[in-house]
Amino acid sequence: MRRPIGVILIALFVIASSSMMLARALTSPGLRVGQRVLLASALFALLALVTAEGLWKLRPHAFVTFTLWSLCAVAGLVFTRLALPSSGHRVELFGTVACAGLAYAVAALYLRRVV
């Protein structure tokens, strides 16, 4: 079974954006890295790997894991941005979350049709 190029790009995007978000969360100056943050980061990384593997192999659970990953990614984006010390980032938070949510929704609609 051949994978569509869109599915390959989404799988690579999941790995790349998860890596960037984890790096930002673990090196953020305003976020205290404790056991909870490390556990959440490990679970998010595991979910990203399961999602990318499901997309790469076109498994039946790929759409569900992508949807769960995108919800966790938006929540992680909000939490990492709220931890920054400046209050000006809260104003920029809406645009960032809206763009990320729109991109994830378009990708989910595409995956729903393909997978």
Buried (B, 14 or more C-beta within 10 A) or exposed (E): EEEBEBBEEBBEBBBEBBEEBBEBBEEBEEBEEEEEBEEBBEEBBEBBBBBBBBBBEBBEEBBBBBBBBBEBBBEBBBBBBEBBEEEEBEEEBEEBBEEBBEEBEEBBEBBEEBB
